[in-house]
Amino acid sequence: MCLAIPAKIVSEPNDNSMAEVDILGVKRFISLMMTPDATVGDHVLVHAGFAIEVVDEEFAQESLAMLRQMGIRTADELAAEADEEAAAGTTAS
């Protein structure tokens, strides 16, 4: 079984059909070759670096909520945790 994760397209595709997407605060370039009608602002399911389906925002948000319930954290949450650990490490000396 494979997992596809919802992402929001945040840039126009380049000449190679690559576009930047936002996945829980992490930005990556993915291929839109399999979803040529996808545009900036659309939500897509991403698997192995490819957008495989355009989905509506409600579905994307529900899917992300389920991932968060499973323990997946956003980039901001991970950065805040790292900052807290770094601060704790410098004050513990």
N, CA and C atoms as an extended XYZ file, in Angstrom:
279
Properties=species:S:1:pos:R:3:atomname:S:1:resname:S:1:resid:I:1 pbc="F F F"
N         0.848       -1.168        0.000 N   MET     1
C         0.000        0.000        0.000 CA  MET     1
C         0.899        1.238        0.000 C   MET     1
N         0.478        2.265       -0.709 N   CYS     2
C         1.238        3.504       -0.805 CA  CYS     2
C         0.461        4.634       -0.145 C   CYS     2
N         1.187        5.654        0.244 N   LEU     3
C         0.576        6.818        0.863 CA  LEU     3
C         0.820        8.033       -0.012 C   LEU     3
N        -0.230        8.761       -0.301 N   ALA     4
C        -0.122       10.045       -0.993 CA  ALA     4
C        -0.530       11.104        0.015 C   ALA     4
N         0.162       12.224       -0.014 N   ILE     5
C        -0.099       13.269        0.967 CA  ILE     5
C        -0.608       14.521        0.250 C   ILE     5
N        -1.595       15.202        0.834 N   PRO     6
C        -2.113       16.416        0.203 CA  PRO     6
C        -1.108       17.554        0.268 C   PRO     6
N        -1.065       18.320       -0.788 N   ALA     7
C        -0.189       19.488       -0.872 CA  ALA     7
C        -0.912       20.587       -1.639 C   ALA     7
N        -0.515       21.821       -1.362 N   LYS     8
C        -1.100       22.964       -2.071 CA  LYS     8
C        -0.057       23.510       -3.037 C   LYS     8
N        -0.440       23.686       -4.283 N   ILE     9
C         0.469       24.226       -5.294 CA  ILE     9
C         0.657       25.717       -5.025 C   ILE     9
N         1.927       26.145       -4.908 N   VAL    10
C         2.211       27.544       -4.572 CA  VAL    10
C         2.982       28.283       -5.662 C   VAL    10
N         3.358       27.587       -6.752 N   SER    11
C         4.036       28.283       -7.851 CA  SER    11
C         3.565       27.708       -9.187 C   SER    11
N         3.719       28.520      -10.214 N   GLU    12
C         3.400       28.069      -11.567 CA  GLU    12
C         4.405       26.993      -11.976 C   GLU    12
N         3.977       26.005      -12.745 N   PRO    13
C         4.933       24.999      -13.201 CA  PRO    13
C         5.952       25.599      -14.170 C   PRO    13
N         7.175       25.057      -14.123 N   ASN    14
C         8.210       25.505      -15.050 CA  ASN    14
C         8.085       24.736      -16.363 C   ASN    14
N         9.072       24.868      -17.240 N   ASP    15
C         9.027       24.212      -18.552 CA  ASP    15
C         9.028       22.686      -18.450 C   ASP    15
N         9.456       22.154      -17.316 N   ASN    16
C         9.483       20.704      -17.105 CA  ASN    16
C         8.278       20.207      -16.312 C   ASN    16
N         7.259       21.042      -16.179 N   SER    17
C         6.039       20.722      -15.422 CA  SER    17
C         6.304       20.507      -13.938 C   SER    17
N         7.355       21.134      -13.416 N   MET    18
C         7.663       21.062      -11.991 CA  MET    18
C         7.121       22.328      -11.325 C   MET    18
N         6.452       22.151      -10.187 N   ALA    19
C         5.905       23.284       -9.445 CA  ALA    19
C         6.211       23.098       -7.965 C   ALA    19
N         6.272       24.213       -7.256 N   GLU    20
C         6.508       24.151       -5.819 CA  GLU    20
C         5.175       23.943       -5.109 C   GLU    20
N         5.194       23.058       -4.107 N   VAL    21
C         4.007       22.809       -3.290 CA  VAL    21
C         4.364       22.997       -1.827 C   VAL    21
N         3.339       23.215       -1.030 N   ASP    22
C         3.486       23.331        0.416 CA  ASP    22
C         2.811       22.123        1.052 C   ASP    22
N         3.607       21.392        1.833 N   ILE    23
C         3.098       20.217        2.550 CA  ILE    23
C         3.374       20.441        4.029 C   ILE    23
N         2.356       20.836        4.773 N   LEU    24
C         2.501       21.090        6.214 CA  LEU    24
C         3.649       22.048        6.515 C   LEU    24
N         3.800       23.064        5.684 N   GLY    25
C         4.833       24.071        5.905 CA  GLY    25
C         6.165       23.770        5.261 C   GLY    25
N         6.313       22.603        4.672 N   VAL    26
C         7.545       22.235        3.967 CA  VAL    26
C         7.291       22.418        2.480 C   VAL    26
N         8.204       23.107        1.809 N   LYS    27
C         8.030       23.351        0.376 CA  LYS    27
C         8.976       22.465       -0.410 C   LYS    27
N         8.416       21.851       -1.439 N   ARG    28
C         9.153       20.953       -2.319 CA  ARG    28
C         8.683       21.170       -3.746 C   ARG    28
N         9.549       20.806       -4.696 N   PHE    29
C         9.149       20.824       -6.100 CA  PHE    29
C         8.703       19.421       -6.483 C   PHE    29
N         7.565       19.365       -7.158 N   ILE    30
C         7.011       18.085       -7.604 CA  ILE    30
C         6.599       18.212       -9.071 C   ILE    30
N         6.381       17.079       -9.699 N   SER    31
C         5.960       17.062      -11.089 CA  SER    31
C         4.437       17.133      -11.194 C   SER    31
N         3.980       17.966      -12.111 N   LEU    32
C         2.544       18.050      -12.409 CA  LEU    32
C         2.208       17.348      -13.719 C   LEU    32
N         3.122       16.510      -14.217 N   MET    33
C         2.899       15.841      -15.507 CA  MET    33
C         1.631       14.992      -15.518 C   MET    33
N         1.284       14.403      -14.390 N   MET    34
C         0.099       13.536      -14.343 CA  MET    34
C        -1.177       14.322      -14.057 C   MET    34
N        -1.040       15.592      -13.704 N   THR    35
C        -2.199       16.453      -13.424 CA  THR    35
C        -2.012       17.774      -14.172 C   THR    35
N        -2.016       17.750      -15.487 N   PRO    36
C        -1.700       18.945      -16.269 CA  PRO    36
C        -2.676       20.105      -16.084 C   PRO    36
N        -3.871       19.848      -15.585 N   ASP    37
C        -4.847       20.927      -15.380 CA  ASP    37
C        -4.718       21.588      -14.015 C   ASP    37
N        -3.832       21.082      -13.150 N   ALA    38
C        -3.653       21.655      -11.812 CA  ALA    38
C        -3.006       23.033      -11.931 C   ALA    38
N        -3.473       23.965      -11.092 N   THR    39
C        -2.953       25.328      -11.116 CA  THR    39
C        -2.621       25.791       -9.701 C   THR    39
N        -1.967       26.944       -9.616 N   VAL    40
C        -1.623       27.532       -8.318 CA  VAL    40
C        -2.887       27.658       -7.472 C   VAL    40
N        -2.789       27.226       -6.216 N   GLY    41
C        -3.922       27.268       -5.304 CA  GLY    41
C        -4.660       25.948       -5.204 C   GLY    41
N        -4.483       25.072       -6.197 N   ASP    42
C        -5.126       23.758       -6.148 CA  ASP    42
C        -4.448       22.880       -5.102 C   ASP    42
N        -5.203       21.931       -4.596 N   HIS    43
C        -4.659       20.902       -3.717 CA  HIS    43
C        -4.515       19.627       -4.540 C   HIS    43
N        -3.388       18.960       -4.376 N   VAL    44
C        -3.125       17.725       -5.100 CA  VAL    44
C        -2.641       16.659       -4.134 C   VAL    44
N        -2.822       15.413       -4.515 N   LEU    45
C        -2.226       14.311       -3.760 CA  LEU    45
C        -0.869       14.031       -4.375 C   LEU    45
N         0.166       13.983       -3.527 N   VAL    46
C         1.531       13.798       -3.996 CA  VAL    46
C         2.025       12.422       -3.555 C   VAL    46
N         2.568       11.691       -4.514 N   HIS    47
C         3.183       10.393       -4.226 CA  HIS    47
C         4.461       10.293       -5.052 C   HIS    47
N         5.558       10.014       -4.371 N   ALA    48
C         6.857        9.793       -5.033 CA  ALA    48
C         7.241       10.954       -5.945 C   ALA    48
N         6.932       12.178       -5.511 N   GLY    49
C         7.339       13.356       -6.264 CA  GLY    49
C         6.426       13.757       -7.400 C   GLY    49
N         5.277       13.085       -7.518 N   PHE    50
C         4.321       13.394       -8.577 CA  PHE    50
C         2.967       13.734       -7.981 C   PHE    50
N         2.332       14.771       -8.523 N   ALA    51
C         0.924       15.026       -8.200 CA  ALA    51
C         0.131       13.993       -8.981 C   ALA    51
N        -0.652       13.183       -8.268 N   ILE    52
C        -1.367       12.105       -8.954 CA  ILE    52
C        -2.860       12.381       -9.103 C   ILE    52
N        -3.357       13.394       -8.365 N   GLU    53
C        -4.788       13.719       -8.446 CA  GLU    53
C        -5.026       15.102       -7.849 C   GLU    53
N        -5.916       15.862       -8.462 N   VAL    54
C        -6.359       17.132       -7.879 CA  VAL    54
C        -7.512       16.800       -6.942 C   VAL    54
N        -7.476       17.362       -5.722 N   VAL    55
C        -8.530       17.124       -4.735 CA  VAL    55
C        -9.045       18.463       -4.237 C   VAL    55
N       -10.236       18.455       -3.636 N   ASP    56
C       -10.754       19.716       -3.118 CA  ASP    56
C       -10.123       20.014       -1.750 C   ASP    56
N       -10.227       21.269       -1.339 N   GLU    57
C        -9.587       21.706       -0.100 CA  GLU    57
C       -10.121       20.950        1.115 C   GLU    57
N       -11.417       20.672        1.134 N   GLU    58
C       -11.998       19.962        2.272 CA  GLU    58
C       -11.359       18.579        2.438 C   GLU    58
N       -11.217       17.852        1.336 N   PHE    59
C       -10.581       16.538        1.393 CA  PHE    59
C        -9.138       16.669        1.862 C   PHE    59
N        -8.421       17.668        1.336 N   ALA    60
C        -7.020       17.870        1.724 CA  ALA    60
C        -6.909       18.140        3.221 C   ALA    60
N        -7.772       19.014        3.750 N   GLN    61
C        -7.710       19.354        5.173 CA  GLN    61
C        -8.077       18.157        6.052 C   GLN    61
N        -9.072       17.390        5.644 N   GLU    62
C        -9.449       16.189        6.404 CA  GLU    62
C        -8.299       15.179        6.431 C   GLU    62
N        -7.646       15.008        5.288 N   SER    63
C        -6.519       14.071        5.209 CA  SER    63
C        -5.359       14.532        6.087 C   SER    63
N        -5.060       15.831        6.042 N   LEU    64
C        -3.977       16.360        6.881 CA  LEU    64
C        -4.321       16.232        8.364 C   LEU    64
N        -5.590       16.422        8.713 N   ALA    65
C        -6.018       16.261       10.108 CA  ALA    65
C        -5.791       14.821       10.569 C   ALA    65
N        -6.087       13.859        9.698 N   MET    66
C        -5.848       12.455       10.056 CA  MET    66
C        -4.361       12.183       10.241 C   MET    66
N        -3.536       12.765        9.378 N   LEU    67
C        -2.090       12.581        9.522 CA  LEU    67
C        -1.591       13.186       10.825 C   LEU    67
N        -2.136       14.345       11.204 N   ARG    68
C        -1.739       14.969       12.473 CA  ARG    68
C        -2.140       14.082       13.653 C   ARG    68
N        -3.309       13.446       13.569 N   GLN    69
C        -3.743       12.535       14.628 CA  GLN    69
C        -2.798       11.347       14.750 C   GLN    69
N        -2.156       10.983       13.653 N   MET    70
C        -1.207        9.870       13.666 CA  MET    70
C         0.176       10.311       14.150 C   MET    70
N         0.331       11.604       14.433 N   GLY    71
C         1.603       12.085       14.966 CA  GLY    71
C         2.460       12.868       13.995 C   GLY    71
N         1.990       13.064       12.772 N   ILE    72
C         2.742       13.871       11.812 CA  ILE    72
C         2.683       15.325       12.268 C   ILE    72
N         3.839       15.993       12.291 N   ARG    73
C         3.879       17.386       12.742 CA  ARG    73
C         4.257       18.309       11.600 C   ARG    73
N         3.885       19.574       11.741 N   THR    74
C         4.205       20.558       10.713 CA  THR    74
C         5.659       20.992       10.860 C   THR    74
N         6.178       21.624        9.812 N   ALA    75
C         7.550       22.137        9.841 CA  ALA    75
C         7.709       23.145       10.973 C   ALA    75
N         6.695       23.993       11.191 N   ASP    76
C         6.760       24.985       12.268 CA  ASP    76
C         6.824       24.312       13.639 C   ASP    76
N         6.051       23.247       13.824 N   GLU    77
C         6.064       22.526       15.096 CA  GLU    77
C         7.430       21.881       15.348 C   GLU    77
N         8.007       21.302       14.306 N   LEU    78
C         9.323       20.680       14.449 CA  LEU    78
C        10.405       21.722       14.742 C   LEU    78
N        10.317       22.879       14.086 N   ALA    79
C        11.290       23.944       14.326 CA  ALA    79
C        11.175       24.469       15.750 C   ALA    79
N         9.950       24.644       16.239 N   ALA    80
C         9.747       25.120       17.606 CA  ALA    80
C        10.303       24.116       18.608 C   ALA    80
N        10.093       22.833       18.346 N   GLU    81
C        10.618       21.789       19.228 CA  GLU    81
C        12.144       21.818       19.243 C   GLU    81
N        12.757       21.984       18.071 N   ALA    82
C        14.222       22.052       18.001 CA  ALA    82
C        14.741       23.279       18.735 C   ALA    82
N        14.047       24.408       18.617 N   ASP    83
C        14.446       25.625       19.337 CA  ASP    83
C        14.376       25.412       20.834 C   ASP    83
N        13.301       24.762       21.304 N   GLU    84
C        13.153       24.489       22.732 CA  GLU    84
C        14.269       23.581       23.224 C   GLU    84
N        14.603       22.552       22.452 N   GLU    85
C        15.663       21.629       22.850 CA  GLU    85
C        17.005       22.338       22.887 C   GLU    85
N        17.238       23.202       21.898 N   ALA    86
C        18.497       23.956       21.867 CA  ALA    86
C        18.592       24.895       23.054 C   ALA    86
N        17.483       25.563       23.380 N   ALA    87
C        17.472       26.478       24.523 CA  ALA    87
C        17.684       25.713       25.831 C   ALA    87
N        17.077       24.559       25.950 N   ALA    88
C        17.240       23.745       27.152 CA  ALA    88
C        18.684       23.260       27.274 C   ALA    88
N        19.304       22.970       26.146 N   GLY    89
C        20.682       22.495       26.156 CA  GLY    89
C        21.665       23.573       26.547 C   GLY    89
N        21.375       24.819       26.202 N   THR    90
C        22.300       25.915       26.533 CA  THR    90
C        22.119       26.386       27.958 C   THR    90
N        20.938       26.209       28.534 N   THR    91
C        20.711       26.673       29.901 CA  THR    91
C        21.033       25.590       30.921 C   THR    91
N        21.158       24.337       30.454 N   ALA    92
C        21.427       23.236       31.382 CA  ALA    92
C        22.885       23.207       31.825 C   ALA    92
N        23.772       23.918       31.160 N   SER    93
C        25.206       23.885       31.492 CA  SER    93
C        25.516       24.578       32.786 C   SER    93
